[in-house]
């Protein structure tokens, strides 16, 4: 007897994202059924932005290009690509992001989730992006986050820790096919009730982000 895997999905196209912008910053937000949100933020040189969190979000900051200074309460921390910073819990403080560069724009992601493992003090997690054609797990509090940099036509597989789990795929650069769906620059795909997912890169220097999150009903 052939076993048929049944899972659910929600596809989030980049052009459908919510947008908030002013003269010095742009933020594009992808929301996946209240379980996860990815905020894609661009800051002009010397610019700053106050990120106001919703009550459910526990946030992680991930630079894409250029370093970013994160201010929360009386704490100021600078992080670079290859690092993540968080988690920020509750809504006691908003997060201020500052571009420390005077001549270049920067880009970072803020990942908001319902559930993160029991880490209460924000810290830096490393994720190695120099290895090509394989997924790399972040360390510490961000161990549920994986990032990969791929050449064209490279296949991969992502096993989930829980068979009833959910995972969010987000294309940082280039294009991919994920579970037979074409995903392009900054597209997102939420999958749940799935044990593993398969993907293939479709362009050079393609970067994909996978985030495991709480099971969905």
N, C-alpha and C positions, 0 to 999 in steps of 0.2 A: 504494500500500500504506500502510495506517495504522500508524504506529509507536506501540507501547504502552510507556509508561514503567513500569518495574518498580522499586520501592523497598521498603525494609523500615522498620518503625516499631515503637515501643514507647510505649504511653500510660501515664502515671503520674498517677493521680488524687490530688488533694490529701489526701483523707481516708485514703489508704493510706500516707502518709508515716510514716517512723520518727520517734518523738518522745522527746525528753529534756527534762525540766522540773524546776525547783525553785521556791522561793518568789519568786525575783527574775528568773528567766529561763526562756524556752521556746525550744527549737530543733526544727524540723521538717526532715527530710532526705529529698530525692528523689535516688535513685541510678539511673543509666541505664547498665546493662551494663558497669560498671567503667570507662567512658570519661569520664564527667562526673558530678558531684554538685553539687546546689544545696542549701545549708543556710540555712534561713529562721529568723532569730534575732530574738527580742523581748526587750528588756531594760527592766526597771522603772527608775524614777528612781534615780540614784546607784548603780545596780547594775553589777557586773562579771561576766565569764564567761571561763573558760579554754577555748579551742577546741583540742582535741587532734587533730592531723591524722593521717591514715593515710599510709603510706609513699609511695603513688603520687601523692598530690595536690599540685598546684602551685596555690596559692590566690590569689584576688582578692577583695577586700572591696568591697562596693557598698552604701552607705546608701540606704534607701528613704524613710523619714521620720525626721528628726532627725539630728544629727551623731553620729559615733562616734569614740572614741579607740582607736587600734590600737597595742598594745604588743607588740614582739617583741625578745627579747634586751634590749639597752639602748636601743632606739629607741622613741620615742613620737610618733605622728602623728595629728592630728585631721583627719577628712575629712567632707565634707558631701554631701547629695544633689546629683547632677550631677558627682560625682567617683568614681573607682575607685582602689584602692590595691593594689599588688602588683608582680609575683608573688612569693609566698613559696615557695621551693624546698626540697625535701628535708624531713627531719623533725628537724633539729637543735634547733629551737625551736618550742614551741607558740605560739599567738596569743592574747593577752588582749584582750578587747573591754570597753570601759568606756563607760557612758552618762554624759556630762558634765552632763546636765540634772538638776536637783533636784526638778522638779515634773512632768515629762512622760516617758512611755515612748518608746523608739525602736525602729526596725526596720531591720535590714540583712541583706544576703545575703552568704554566702561561697560563691564558685564554685570548685570543685575540678576540675582537669583533668589528663589524662595529659601533654599537650604544649602548651607555650606557646612562642612565638618566643624567640630567644636574648637575653633580658634577665635579668641576674643580680642587679641591685640594685633593691630595691623603690622605686617612685616613684608619683606621682599622675598619673592619666590623666583628662582631662576628657571629659564627654559632655553635650551641650546638650539639655536637656529642655524648653526653652521653645517650640520649634517644634512645631506641632500637625499631625497627619495625615501624618507621614512618619517614616521610620526615620533615626536619627542614629548614625553610627559613633563609637565611642570612639577616642581618640588613642593613639599610642605602643604600648606593650606590649599594650593591650587592643583593638587594631584589629579583632579577630575578634568583638567584642561589639557588637551593635546594639540600640538601645532606641527604642521609638516610643510617643507619647501620641496617642490617637485619639478623635475623636467617633464617634457611632454610624453604622454602615453604610458605613464607609470600607474600600475594598479596597486590598490591597498585594501586592507580590511581592518575594521575597528570592532573588537569584541566589547560588549558592555559588561559591567560588573554584576548587573542584575538582569534577569531575563524579563522582568516586568518594567525595566527602566526606560528612560527617555534620553535622547541625545539631540543636540542642536549642532548642525553643520553650518559654517559661515565662511564664505569665500573672501579672503582678504585681498588676494590678487589673482589675476588670470581667470581660468575657467576649469570646471570639473564636471564629471558625470557622477552623481551620487544616487545609488539605488535607481539607476536608469533615468534619472532626471538631470537635465542640463542646468548647471548652476554657473552663473557668471559673477563678475566683480560685485562684491558686497550683497549677493543674494544669501538668504538664509533658508534652512530646511529643518523643521522639527519632526523627529520620528519617535514614536513610543510604542510599547508592547513589542519590542524587537530585541533579539539577542546579539546581533551583530549587523554591521552595514558594510557594503562594498562600495568602492569609489575608484575613479580613474582620472588622472590629470589630463587636460586637453591642451595645455600650453606650457611654454617654458617659464621658469621662475614663478610657477603657480604656488600660492600659499593658501592653506585651508586650516581652519580652526574647528575643533570638535570639543563640545562641552557637555559632559554628562550631568543630568539634573534629576530632580525627584520624579518618581513614577507618576504618570497622568492617568486619570480614570477615563 
